[in-house]
Amino acid sequence: GSTYSSKVFRVTFLTLAASLTVPLLGVTVLLDCPIDPQPISLKEPPLLTGVLEPNIKLRKAERLWENQLVGPESIVNIGDVLFTGTADGKIIKIEDGEIHTIARIGHGPCGTREDEPTCGRPLGIRVGPNNTLFVADAYYGLYEVNPGTGEMKMLVSTKTLIEGQKLSFVNDLTVTRDGRKIYFTDSSSKWQRRDYLFLIMEGTDDGRLLEYDTVTKEVKVLMVGLRFPNGVQLSPAEDFVLVQETTMARIRYYISGLMKGGADMFVENMPGLPDNIRLSSSGGYWVAMSAVRPNPGFSLLDFLSEKPWIKRMIFKLLSQETVTKFVPKYSLVVELSETGSYRRSFHDPNGATVAYVSEAHEHNGYLYLGSFRSPFICRLNLQHV
C-alpha cells in the first residue's frame, strides 16, 4: 500500500505544483521588469585560502558612536578630528568624541528611498592641501566644504551634462597632493544610488572615470564603459589612478597619456565586490568589500551573472529591499600590496560586529571602518590583529 500512497502523493503534488506554476509564469511574463539584465561572465571566485583564509579578526573591532550616525560611508581625518558623510545627507565632524553637523548639501526630509535625491547622499570624502574637505554627493555632485565654517562651494553639478551624458551617481573621489586635480567616479548615467542593486544586477556598463581641474574648472572624461565604477585612489607616487569596478569584482588602473579607456587590470576576480579603496601605511591599499563571493560555498552573484532570465523573474516579483535580505552579511576587508597582491584579510563571517563595510581608512595605527548602512563607525586596532 505504501508505494500506491506515495504514487498518489506524487501525482497530487505534481498536479498542485503545475496548477500553481502555470498561472505564476503567466503573471510573471506579463509583469514589467525594471531592469534589462545583460549576461556577465565572471571567472570562478578565488579560493578563500592562504592570506584570504576566513578568520574573525574584524570582530575585534569596537563600535563607536552607536546609533548616533546613520551610514557613515567614507571617513577622513584632519589631525585627530574625524569627518564623514551620512545617509541623512549630513557632513559630520567628530571631535573629542562629540558629533557635530558641519554642512548639508541637500535638504530634508530624509529617510525613505523617495527622499534620497533631495536629501542628498555624501559618499566619498577627502582632505585637500588647505585642509578643506572635498565631498562627492551621489545626487548633487562635487563640493568643497570648509570644515571650520561649513561653507560649501559647488565644483561640479550633476545638472551639467558631461560629454553629452548626465551624472546620475557621483560616487568617490581622490585628490592630488597639490589639490589641482580631482579624479572622480560616476557609477552610472542611468541608475541613481538608491537603485544600486539594479545597477549591479543589470550589469549596466555606462559608468565613467572623470577628472576635474580646480584651476581651469574643466571636467574631462578619462574612462568610459565601466560597470559600476566605485572607489578611486591615486597611487602614492600619483602616477596612476585605481578604479574599483564593483560589478566585475576587479580593480583597473588608469595612466594619463594612454588613450581614453586604455586601462589595465590591477587586480582581477576578487573574492568580493569592491567598494572603496584607500592607501595603507605600508604603501599598499585597503579595499572594503560590499559583498563577498564565497569559494568554497555558494555565490548568489556568480550564480545569477549569466542567467538574465532568473534576474528578470526575481525583480518582477521582489523589491530591491527584499532581494537585499538574501545577500549574506559577510564582512571582508583586504590589504593589497603596491602591485596588487593580497597581503592580509580581515573577516567577520556573518557581520556580527562589523556589517556592510564600505571603506577602511587607516589613521594612527587604527583602521576606521565606514559603512553604507550601519549606525556606527568601527575601529580596529592594527596592533591587535
C-alpha positions as CSV (number, residue, x, y, z in Angstrom):
1,G,0.0,0.0,0.0
2,S,2.9,2.4,0.7
3,T,4.0,2.5,-3.0
4,Y,0.4,3.2,-4.0
5,S,0.1,6.1,-1.5
6,S,3.4,7.6,-2.4
7,K,2.4,7.4,-6.1
8,V,-0.9,9.2,-5.2
9,F,1.1,11.8,-3.2
10,R,3.5,12.3,-6.1
11,V,0.7,12.8,-8.7
12,T,-1.2,15.1,-6.3
13,F,1.9,17.1,-5.6
14,L,2.8,17.4,-9.3
15,T,-0.7,18.4,-10.2
16,L,-0.8,21.0,-7.4
17,A,2.7,22.3,-8.4
18,A,1.7,22.6,-12.1
19,S,-1.6,24.4,-11.2
20,L,0.4,26.9,-9.2
21,T,3.3,27.3,-11.6
22,V,1.4,27.9,-14.8
23,P,-0.6,31.0,-13.6
24,L,2.5,32.3,-11.8
25,L,4.5,32.0,-15.0
26,G,1.7,33.7,-16.9
27,V,1.6,36.6,-14.4
28,T,5.4,36.8,-14.4
29,V,5.5,37.1,-18.2
30,L,3.0,40.0,-18.1
31,L,4.7,41.9,-15.3
32,D,7.1,44.6,-16.1
33,C,10.8,44.2,-15.1
34,P,12.6,47.4,-14.0
35,I,15.9,46.1,-15.3
36,D,17.2,44.7,-18.6
37,P,20.0,42.4,-17.4
38,Q,22.9,41.5,-19.6
39,P,24.8,38.2,-19.1
40,I,28.2,38.9,-17.5
41,S,31.0,36.4,-17.4
42,L,32.9,36.2,-14.2
43,K,35.6,33.7,-13.5
44,E,35.2,31.3,-10.7
45,P,35.9,33.2,-7.5
46,P,39.3,32.8,-5.9
47,L,39.6,30.2,-3.2
48,L,39.5,31.6,0.3
49,T,42.8,30.1,1.3
50,G,46.2,31.4,2.3
51,V,46.0,35.1,3.2
52,L,42.3,35.1,2.2
53,E,41.6,32.2,4.7
54,P,38.4,33.1,6.6
55,N,39.0,34.4,10.2
56,I,37.1,36.5,12.8
57,K,39.6,39.4,13.0
58,L,37.1,42.1,12.3
59,R,35.2,41.0,15.4
60,K,38.0,42.6,17.4
61,A,36.8,46.0,16.2
62,E,34.9,48.3,18.6
63,R,31.7,50.1,17.6
64,L,31.9,53.8,18.2
65,W,29.0,56.3,18.4
66,E,26.5,53.5,18.0
67,N,23.0,54.8,16.9
68,Q,24.3,58.3,16.7
69,L,25.2,58.1,13.0
70,V,23.5,56.6,10.0
71,G,25.6,55.0,7.2
72,P,28.9,56.8,7.7
73,E,30.2,55.7,4.2
74,S,33.6,57.3,3.9
75,I,35.9,58.7,6.7
76,V,38.8,61.2,6.7
77,N,40.7,62.9,9.5
78,I,42.4,66.2,10.0
79,G,44.7,65.6,13.0
80,D,42.5,63.6,15.4
81,V,39.2,65.1,14.2
82,L,37.2,62.7,12.0
83,F,34.8,63.7,9.2
84,T,32.2,61.6,7.5
85,G,29.1,61.9,5.3
86,T,25.9,60.1,6.4
87,A,22.7,58.7,4.9
88,D,20.6,61.6,6.2
89,G,22.6,63.9,3.9
90,K,24.9,65.4,6.6
91,I,28.6,66.1,6.6
92,I,29.7,65.4,10.1
93,K,32.6,66.2,12.3
94,I,33.6,64.1,15.3
95,E,35.9,65.9,17.7
96,D,36.8,64.7,21.3
97,G,34.0,62.1,20.9
98,E,31.4,64.7,20.1
99,I,29.4,64.7,16.9
100,H,28.6,68.0,15.1
101,T,26.9,68.5,11.8
102,I,29.0,71.0,9.8
103,A,27.2,71.1,6.5
104,R,24.3,69.8,4.4
105,I,24.2,69.8,0.6
106,G,20.6,68.7,0.2
107,H,17.6,69.3,2.4
108,G,15.1,67.2,4.4
109,P,13.0,65.2,4.8
110,C,15.4,62.2,4.7
111,G,14.9,58.6,5.5
112,T,13.0,57.0,2.6
113,R,14.1,55.9,-0.8
114,E,11.9,58.7,-2.3
115,D,13.6,61.3,-0.2
116,E,17.2,60.4,-1.2
117,P,17.6,62.6,-4.3
118,T,16.6,65.8,-2.5
119,C,18.1,64.8,0.9
120,G,21.4,64.1,-0.9
121,R,23.9,61.4,-0.1
122,P,27.5,62.4,0.6
123,L,29.7,59.4,-0.3
124,G,33.5,59.8,-1.0
125,I,35.2,62.4,1.2
126,R,38.8,63.6,1.1
127,V,41.0,66.3,2.6
128,G,42.6,68.8,0.3
129,P,46.0,70.5,0.7
130,N,44.4,73.5,2.5
131,N,42.6,71.3,4.9
132,T,39.3,71.8,3.2
133,L,37.0,68.8,2.5
134,F,36.2,67.5,-1.0
135,V,32.9,65.7,-1.0
136,A,31.2,63.6,-3.7
137,D,27.4,63.7,-3.2
138,A,25.7,61.0,-5.2
139,Y,22.8,63.3,-6.2
140,Y,24.3,66.8,-6.2
141,G,27.9,66.5,-7.4
142,L,31.3,67.6,-6.2
143,Y,31.7,70.1,-3.4
144,E,34.4,71.8,-1.4
145,V,33.5,72.3,2.2
146,N,35.3,74.4,4.8
147,P,35.3,72.2,7.9
148,G,35.6,75.3,10.2
149,T,32.7,77.4,8.9
150,G,30.7,74.7,7.0
151,E,30.8,77.0,3.9
152,M,30.1,75.0,0.7
153,K,31.3,75.6,-2.8
154,M,29.9,73.6,-5.7
155,L,32.6,72.4,-8.1
156,V,30.7,70.1,-10.5
157,S,26.9,69.9,-10.6
158,T,25.0,66.8,-11.6
159,K,22.8,69.2,-13.6
160,T,25.6,69.7,-16.1
161,L,25.9,67.2,-18.9
162,I,29.5,66.0,-19.3
163,E,30.2,65.0,-22.9
164,G,26.5,64.6,-23.5
165,Q,25.8,62.3,-20.6
166,K,24.3,63.1,-17.2
167,L,26.0,62.3,-13.9
168,S,23.4,60.2,-12.1
169,F,25.5,58.6,-9.4
170,V,28.6,60.5,-8.3
171,N,30.4,58.1,-6.0
172,D,34.0,58.6,-4.9
173,L,36.9,60.9,-5.5
174,T,40.7,61.2,-5.0
175,V,42.7,64.4,-4.9
176,T,46.3,65.2,-6.0
177,R,48.6,66.4,-3.2
178,D,48.7,69.9,-4.7
179,G,44.9,70.0,-4.9
180,R,44.9,70.7,-8.6
181,K,43.2,67.6,-9.9
182,I,40.3,65.6,-8.6
183,Y,39.6,62.2,-10.1
184,F,36.0,61.0,-9.5
185,T,33.6,58.2,-10.5
186,D,30.1,58.4,-11.8
187,S,28.8,54.9,-11.3
188,S,26.1,55.2,-14.0
189,S,24.2,57.7,-16.1
190,K,21.1,55.6,-15.9
191,W,20.8,54.5,-12.3
192,Q,20.9,56.5,-9.1
193,R,22.5,55.5,-5.8
194,R,19.1,54.3,-4.4
195,D,19.0,51.8,-7.2
196,Y,22.5,50.4,-6.8
197,L,21.2,46.8,-6.7
198,F,19.5,47.4,-10.1
199,L,22.9,48.7,-11.4
200,I,24.7,45.6,-10.2
201,M,22.1,43.1,-11.3
202,E,21.6,44.7,-14.8
203,G,25.3,44.8,-15.4
204,T,25.0,48.3,-16.9
205,D,28.3,49.5,-18.4
206,D,27.8,53.3,-18.5
207,G,30.0,54.2,-15.6
208,R,32.9,56.7,-16.1
209,L,36.1,58.0,-14.5
210,L,36.3,61.7,-14.7
211,E,38.9,64.4,-13.9
212,Y,38.1,67.9,-12.6
213,D,40.8,70.6,-12.8
214,T,40.3,73.0,-9.9
215,V,42.2,75.8,-11.8
216,T,40.7,75.6,-15.3
217,K,37.3,74.3,-13.9
218,E,37.2,71.8,-16.7
219,V,35.8,68.3,-16.5
220,K,37.3,65.6,-18.7
221,V,36.1,62.0,-19.2
222,L,39.1,59.6,-18.8
223,M,37.4,56.2,-19.0
224,V,34.0,55.0,-20.2
225,G,32.2,51.7,-20.4
226,L,32.8,50.8,-16.7
227,R,30.4,48.5,-14.8
228,F,29.7,50.3,-11.5
229,P,33.0,52.2,-11.0
230,N,33.1,52.9,-7.3
231,G,36.1,53.7,-5.1
232,V,39.1,55.6,-6.6
233,Q,42.6,56.1,-5.3
234,L,45.7,57.8,-6.6
235,S,48.9,55.7,-6.3
236,P,51.4,57.1,-3.6
237,A,53.6,58.4,-6.5
238,E,50.5,59.9,-8.2
239,D,51.5,58.2,-11.4
240,F,48.2,56.2,-11.9
241,V,44.6,56.1,-10.6
242,L,43.0,52.9,-9.4
243,V,39.3,52.4,-10.0
244,Q,37.2,49.7,-8.4
245,E,34.7,48.1,-10.8
246,T,32.2,46.7,-8.4
247,T,30.0,44.6,-10.7
248,M,33.1,42.9,-12.2
249,A,34.9,42.3,-8.8
250,R,38.1,43.9,-10.1
251,I,40.3,47.0,-9.9
252,R,41.5,48.7,-13.1
253,Y,44.2,51.4,-13.3
254,Y,44.3,54.5,-15.4
255,I,47.5,56.1,-16.5
256,S,47.3,59.5,-18.1
257,G,48.7,59.6,-21.6
258,L,47.1,56.3,-22.5
259,M,44.3,56.6,-25.0
260,K,40.9,57.0,-23.4
261,G,40.0,53.9,-21.5
262,G,43.4,52.5,-22.2
263,A,43.4,51.0,-18.8
264,D,44.9,47.8,-17.5
265,M,43.8,45.4,-14.8
266,F,45.4,45.9,-11.4
267,V,43.5,43.0,-9.7
268,E,41.1,40.7,-11.3
269,N,38.5,38.3,-10.0
270,M,38.4,39.5,-6.4
271,P,36.8,37.5,-3.5
272,G,34.1,40.1,-3.2
273,L,32.6,43.2,-4.7
274,P,35.0,46.1,-4.0
275,D,33.5,49.3,-2.7
276,N,36.1,52.0,-1.5
277,I,39.9,51.8,-1.8
278,R,42.3,53.8,0.4
279,L,46.1,53.9,1.0
280,S,47.6,51.7,3.6
281,S,50.6,52.8,5.7
282,S,52.7,50.0,4.1
283,G,52.5,51.6,0.7
284,G,49.6,49.3,-0.4
285,Y,45.8,49.7,-0.4
286,W,42.9,48.8,1.8
287,V,39.9,47.5,0.0
288,A,36.5,47.1,1.6
289,M,34.1,44.6,0.1
290,S,30.4,45.4,0.0
291,A,29.6,41.7,-0.6
292,V,31.6,38.5,-0.7
293,R,31.9,35.7,-3.3
294,P,32.4,32.7,-1.1
295,N,34.5,29.8,-2.5
296,P,34.1,27.1,-1.3
297,G,30.4,28.0,-0.9
298,F,27.6,29.4,-2.9
299,S,27.9,32.8,-4.5
300,L,24.5,34.1,-5.5
301,L,26.0,36.9,-7.6
302,D,28.1,34.4,-9.6
303,F,25.1,32.1,-10.0
304,L,22.9,34.8,-11.4
305,S,25.6,36.5,-13.5
306,E,24.9,34.5,-16.7
307,K,21.2,34.0,-16.1
308,P,19.4,37.2,-17.0
309,W,16.1,35.4,-17.2
310,I,16.3,34.5,-13.5
311,K,17.2,38.1,-12.6
312,R,14.2,39.3,-14.6
313,M,11.9,36.9,-12.7
314,I,13.3,38.0,-9.3
315,F,12.9,41.7,-10.0
316,K,9.4,41.3,-11.5
317,L,8.3,39.8,-8.2
318,L,10.5,41.3,-5.5
319,S,11.6,44.7,-4.4
320,Q,15.3,45.7,-4.1
321,E,14.8,45.8,-0.3
322,T,13.6,42.2,-0.3
323,V,16.4,41.0,-2.6
324,T,19.0,42.7,-0.3
325,K,17.9,40.4,2.5
326,F,19.2,37.4,0.6
327,V,22.7,38.8,0.3
328,P,24.8,37.2,3.1
329,K,26.0,39.6,5.7
330,Y,29.7,38.7,5.3
331,S,32.2,41.5,6.0
332,L,35.6,41.5,4.4
333,V,38.5,43.9,4.2
334,V,41.7,43.1,2.3
335,E,45.0,44.8,2.2
336,L,46.8,44.8,-1.2
337,S,50.5,45.3,-1.8
338,E,51.6,48.2,-4.1
339,T,51.5,45.6,-7.0
340,G,48.0,44.3,-6.2
341,S,48.8,41.0,-4.4
342,Y,46.9,40.1,-1.3
343,R,48.8,40.9,1.9
344,R,46.2,40.1,4.5
345,S,42.5,39.9,5.1
346,F,40.1,40.6,7.9
347,H,36.8,38.8,8.1
348,D,33.5,38.9,10.1
349,P,31.7,35.9,8.5
350,N,28.2,36.9,9.4
351,G,28.6,40.6,10.1
352,A,28.2,40.1,13.9
353,T,30.3,43.1,14.8
354,V,31.1,44.8,11.5
355,A,28.4,44.9,8.9
356,Y,28.0,46.5,5.4
357,V,31.6,47.7,5.2
358,S,32.1,50.5,2.6
359,E,35.6,51.7,3.4
360,A,38.7,51.1,5.5
361,H,40.5,54.3,6.5
362,E,43.8,53.9,8.3
363,H,44.8,56.6,10.9
364,N,47.3,56.3,13.7
365,G,47.6,52.5,13.9
366,Y,43.8,52.1,13.7
367,L,41.5,51.1,10.8
368,Y,38.3,53.1,10.8
369,L,35.6,51.2,9.0
370,G,32.9,53.1,7.3
371,S,29.5,51.5,6.4
372,F,26.8,52.4,3.9
373,R,24.1,51.2,6.3
374,S,25.3,50.6,9.9
375,P,24.5,53.2,12.6
376,F,28.1,53.4,13.8
377,I,31.8,53.6,12.8
378,C,34.0,50.6,13.8
379,R,37.6,50.9,14.9
380,L,40.1,48.1,14.6
381,N,43.5,48.3,16.4
382,L,46.0,47.1,13.8
383,Q,48.5,46.1,16.6
384,H,46.0,43.6,17.9
385,V,45.1,41.6,14.7
